[in-house]
Amino acid sequence: MALQHARLALELQGDTRQTVIEFRKHLGWYTKGLHGASDLRQRLFQIESVAEAEAIFLEYLDPVAHVA
């Protein structure tokens, strides 16, 4: 849901760095109460693109698939 919301924001406001920076706070709200939310938010608050957020969420949701 968070990523869908981010994509809609990009559609409405344009794919700019400012849009992504402003959207970081929403990602924080979406992660409230999740296991390991503090670390997850710390990573999400540094993103520069929605693609980065997607990668972080994919890693969070399936950590076994991303172990080297």
C-alpha positions in Angstrom: 0.0 0.0 0.0 2.8 2.4 0.8 4.4 1.9 -2.6 1.1 2.4 -4.4 0.6 5.6 -2.5 4.2 6.7 -3.4 3.5 6.0 -7.1 0.3 8.0 -7.0 2.2 10.9 -5.4 4.7 10.8 -8.2 2.0 10.8 -10.8 0.3 13.9 -9.2 3.4 15.8 -8.3 6.0 14.6 -10.7 9.0 12.4 -10.3 11.2 14.8 -8.6 13.5 14.6 -5.7 11.3 17.0 -3.7 8.3 14.7 -4.1 10.3 11.7 -2.8 11.8 13.7 0.1 8.3 14.9 1.1 6.9 11.4 0.9 9.5 10.0 3.3 7.3 11.0 6.3 4.4 8.9 4.8 6.7 5.9 4.7 7.4 6.4 8.4 3.7 6.3 9.1 3.2 3.1 7.1 5.9 1.3 9.0 4.7 2.2 12.5 4.3 -0.9 14.6 6.2 -3.2 12.3 8.9 -5.5 13.7 12.2 -3.7 13.3 10.4 -0.5 12.3 13.1 1.8 13.7 15.8 0.4 11.4 13.4 0.2 8.5 12.4 3.9 8.9 16.1 4.9 9.2 16.7 3.4 5.8 13.5 4.7 4.2 14.2 8.3 5.4 17.3 8.3 3.3 15.8 7.3 0.0 16.2 9.4 -3.1 13.7 7.5 -5.3 10.7 5.2 -5.1 12.8 2.4 -6.6 15.0 2.6 -3.5 11.9 2.3 -1.3 10.8 -0.7 -3.3 14.1 -2.4 -2.8 14.1 -1.8 0.9 10.5 -3.1 1.3 11.3 -6.2 -0.8 14.3 -6.9 1.4 12.3 -6.3 4.6 9.4 -8.6 3.4 11.7 -11.4 2.2 15.0 -11.1 4.1 16.0 -14.8 3.3 16.0 -14.0 -0.5 18.5 -11.2 0.0 21.1 -13.0 2.1 24.4 -13.3 0.2 
